[in-house]
Each structure stands twice: as C-alpha cells, then as structure tokens.
C-alpha cells in the first residue's frame, strides 16, 4: 500500500495548467491533497525508541532511511521527527534522533503503509 492510498485525490483541469497538460499530452492532471502531519506528543515520543545520530559530512535523510528502514523513500519520517524539513537546516555535529520502528511512527501518524 502506497503513501497516498488514503490521501484525497482531485482532478485539476484548470485553464491555468493547460500549457503543462498540453506539453505532457494530458487531458487532465490528478493531484493529491497535502497530508497534514501532527507533531508527536510528549507521551507518544516516550513510546518511540530512537537512535541518536550525529550529522556528519555526506549524511542525507534518504541514506539514513535506507540504513534504518531498508527503504530510502521514508526519508521524510526522519525529517518530520526532527522538525527539520530539509538537510540544509542541519549543521555538521548536530544530533538528530531516528525512530527505530517505522511501524510505530506510522501508527502515531495514523498512516497506513
């Protein structure tokens, strides 16, 4: 089951996007609503087991997700948990926490995968 399986989907046939649809040979464009993720409460955080990681040269969220979860597409879990949406928000030597159990995090977010 994919990340967007429970996300609202809508069709965009606005004239504004006509040029792009024509360029891509599409009659319509389907879009997914942006999911709203809540921050974990203190109680939820205490139930999640994390590993501390010191940010070093060459680190990337997708590499850490691949190492911890076996799937680089879950990079956003690490970014979300640390409230640092992009790697540019981190400096060398910063400590981040990586939730060990992906399923536990997805349960906190009420997401199905």
N, C-alpha and C positions, 0 to 999 in steps of 0.2 A: 504494500500500500504506500502511495507516494505522499510527499509533504503536503500537496494541495488537494488531497482526496476529500477533505471535509471543508475546504475553503469555497466560499461563494464565487461563482463564475458568472461573468456577464459579457454580453456581446457589444462590441464597440463599432458602430457603423457611422460615427460622426463624420461630417464633411471635412473637418479639420485633419483627419488621418487619411483622407482619400489618396493623397500623393504616396504615402508609405504603403498602403494596401495595393495600389497600382504597381509600385516598384517591386513588391513581393508577390504580385499576381494573386492577391487575396480579395475576396468579395467582402468579407467581414474579418474582424480581429477579435479573438476571445481574450479576456483579461481576467485575472484573479484578484479578488479583494485582498487588500493588505491585512494579514492577520495581526491582531493586537495581542502582544505578549505581555503578561503581567510579570512584575518582579516577584521573586520568591519571598515569602515572609521569613521572619527570623526562625519560626518553628519549622518551616519547610527546609530552610538551609541546614538546620541542625540534623535533619533526617538524611541529607545527602552527604555521601562520603566523597571527599575531594582529595586531589593530589596537588601539592604546591609545585609551581614551575617558575623558575627564574628565566625571564625573557633574555635570550642571547641573540647574537648576530645570526641571521639566517632563519630565525623562527618565523613560522607562518601558521595562522589558525588552521588552514587546511592540512598542514603536515601534522600538527598535534592531534587533530580529529582523526586522521588516518592511523596514527600511532595508538591512540586510546580507544577508538571506536571501530577501527578497521574500515572506516568509510569517510573520506575527506569531505563529503557533502554535508556533514554535520558540524562544519567549522563554526556555524552561527551559534551553536549551543555554547561554545567556549566564549565567544564574543558577548553573547547575551548575558551569561552568568557573571561575567566580569564587568558588565556595563561599559565595554569598550568596543563600539561597533566596527572600528577599523584598526588595523595594526599600527597605523600612524599615531594612534592615541597612546601607544606604549613606547617606553624608552628602555634601552639596554639596562638590565639589572632590576627592572620592575618584577614584582612577584604577582603571578596570577594563580587562580585556583581552577582546576579542571575537574568537573564532576566525573567520577569514575563510572557510575552506572548510567548509561544513556537512557535506559528504560525508566529509571527513577525520575530523571529530569523531564522526560516526555510526559510522565504521569502528573508531575507538578504543573506542567503547562496544559494538561488535558488535551494532548495531541496524540492522534493515532498514527502509527507507522507500521 
